[in-house]
Amino acid sequence: MSPATRSVLGRGLAVLGTFAPDRPEQTLAAIAQASGLPSATAYRLVAELVGWGALEKVGRGRYRVGMRLWEVGSLAPVARGLRDAALPVLQELCAVTGHPVHLVVLDGEHALFLERLAGHAPLALRSQVGKRLPLHASGPGKVLLAHAPAEVLDAVLATGLPRVASGTITDPARLAAALAEIRRTGSCLSREEMTDGAASVAAPVVGPSGEVLAGISVVVPSDTENLTLLVPAVRMAAGAISRALH
């Protein structure tokens, strides 16, 4: 939809949509350019969003997402209930393994990271809370993709399987085999698919109706020899979260 035909709400959402994990703060000029809105329109909308609390102004004419928007977003029932149920289990899993853990949900054709706990072992990871990453290129993402409707897989394949790291699966046949193995075993082992130097073990979180609601994972250095040793702990944690949701 062209900027001229957007509603006022659509233009406001376009402004908010310019913010991303790699663009947490922006100037007014950057917002106008990214949203495709005239500078005067962007200025007026930004001022209204600041007044409401969706955005806040920081030093040197830059803007960032405000706490009011975070407060509203935190009321989303699925994300809030899932995170509340998962957090104590994830904290225990992180403490036991000493490694970063993730909670990830399906968001369209992407993996959306709802939670990340850092652990004791420093690893340079791409994941951030609120960040969307390709489904095919991570352990929990592939867990979600393995149990997603066929149209989601079709859409992912239609857009291609870009290489994110040295071990990313880019061949549709290999991806299909990997997804079948996830469904067979109930877990996913990945090496250097999202980040070089990192490997993960992931498992699904199942809702009351038997649907897969999320994926959790533990991330370890890629030179960890036997990833299967972590499978029982990750599957037990996923099961505990699943039971808490029933």
N, C-alpha and C positions, 0 to 999 in steps of 0.2 A: 504494500500500500504506500502510495506516495505521500510525502509530508503534507501536501496540500489537502489531501482527502482524509487524513486522520482526524478522529474526534479529539476533543480536548483531553479526554482520558487516555486515548491512544498516544497522544504526544507526550503526556506525562510519563506513561509507561516506557516510551522510547527513551526518555531522559534517564530513567532509572536503569533501563537495560544497557546503558553504556558502561555501567560499572561492572567490574569483573575482578577475580582474584589478581590478575596481572595489571589491573587498573583500579586500585582501591581509592585513589585520589586523582582528581582531574581538574583542569582549569575549565572555565566557562567556554573558551574557544574549542577545547577538545570535546566537550560535551555536545556543543552545537555541530561540530563536524561529524562525530560518531553517530548522532541521532538523525542527521540530515535536516535539521531544523534551522531556520534563520536565526541569527544571533539574538535579535530582539525577542523572538518567541522563546528561545532557550533561556534567556535571562529572566523573562517573566515567570516561566514555569519553575525554574530553579529557585527563584525567590519564594514562590508559593510553597514549594516542597520544603524549603528551609523553614518557613514559618510553621508548617505542620509538624516538622520534625523528621521527615523522611530523609532529608539531607542535612548536613551541617557544614558550615564554612570553617575552613582551617586557614592557617597562615598563608599569606601571599596569594590570595585570590583563588585558592583551591577548595574543592568540595569533596566530601566523602559521605557514605551512607550513614544516616543518623540512627540513634537508638530506637526511635519510635517505630521505624520500619522493622528493625530486628524484633521488637516486642510483638508486633502484629504477626510477623512470620513465625515466631515461636509458638503461636497458638494453633498452627496447623495440626489437627488431631493425630494424623498418622505419624508424622515425623516426631511430634512431642511424645506420644505414647510409646513409640518404638524406642526412642532415645532414652526415655526414663526407665524402661524395662531393661535396656541393654547396658546402660552405663555401669551399674555395679558389677556385672559379669565381665565387661570389658576391662574394668579396673583390676579385677582379680587376674584375668588372663594376662594383662600387661605386667602385673607384679610377678606372676609365676614365671613367665618366660623372659622378662626383662627386655622385650622387644616391642616396637611400635605395633599398635593394633588399629584396625579401621572398622567402621560401620558404614555400609554403602547401600544405597537404594537405587532402583531404576527410575530414571527421569527421561522419558522419551527414548531416545537412542543413545543415551549416555549414562554413565555411572556417576551418581551424585554422592559426595562424601558428607555424611551427617556427623561423623565423629572421628577424631583421630587422637590417640594417646601416644605420647612420644616414646616411652620406655627409657631404659638406661643406656642402650647402645645407640650412639649417634649414627644416623643414616640420612643422607641427602635424598629426600623423596619429593616427588611431584605433588603428592596429595596435600590438600588443605581442606578444612571444613568449609563447605559451601561450594567447593570446586567441582566442575563436571569434567570427566575424563572419558576417553573411548572405552566402550564395553569390552572390546576384544583384546585389550592390552593390559588387563590386570586380573589377578586372581578372583577377587570378589565380583568384578565386572563380568567375567566369564561365568561365574556361578549364576548370576542374574540372567545372563543371556541364555544359558543352558535351560532355564525354566521359563523363559519369556514366551509370549505368543509368537507364532510363526511369522507374523507380519513385522515384528520387531527385528528378528534375525534378517528377514528379507530387506528391510530398510538399511540395516547396518551393512549388509553385503553390497547393496546398491550404491552406497556412498564410498565403497572401497575399504580396504583394511590397511591404513597407513602404518608405516613402521615408526614406532615411538622410541624403541630401544633395540639393542642388538638381538634380543630374543623374541621380539614381537611376532606373533603369528600373522602372516600376510597372505597365506594361501587358504581359500575357502574350504578346500577338502581337509586340510589339516585342522582348521578351526572346527569343522563339523565333527571330526574324530575326537577332538579335545572336549567338545561339549557333550558328546555321547559318553565319554569316560567320566565326566563330572556327574552325569545322571546315574551312572552305574555305581560309582564309588561313594557319592555323597560328599566329595571334597575336591579341591583343585590345587595342584602343585604348579607353581610358575617360577621361572628363572629369567631375570633380566628382560621381562616383557614390557614393563612400564618404565623402569629405571635401571640403567646399567649399574651393577654392583649390588643389586637387591633381588631377593627371592621371596616368595610368599606361600603360605598355606591358607586356604579359604574354605568356608563351608556355608551352607544356606541357613537362614532363619525362616521358619515356617509359621504361618499364621493359623488362626483357629479353623479356617476352612480348608487347610491343606495347601494354600498358595504360598509361594516363596515371596516373602516381604522384603528381605534384605540379604546381604552377604557380609560376613565378617572375615577378617584376615589377620594373621600375624606376619610381619615383615622381618626378614633376617638377612644377613649378608649372603650374597650369591655363592660364596664359597662354602656355605654350610653343606656338608656332604649328604646327610640323610634327612631330607625334609619330612619323610613319613613319620619320624619320631614325634613331630608336632601335631600330626593329624588327630590323635585321640583328644588332646587338650582343646583344639579348635572346634572339633565336632561336639564335645561335651559343652563347651561354652555356647555354641549355636543352639544346642538342645535346651540349655537352661533358659536362654532368652525366649525361645519358642514356647516353653512351658509357662513362662511369666506372662506371655501375651494371651494365654487361653483363659 
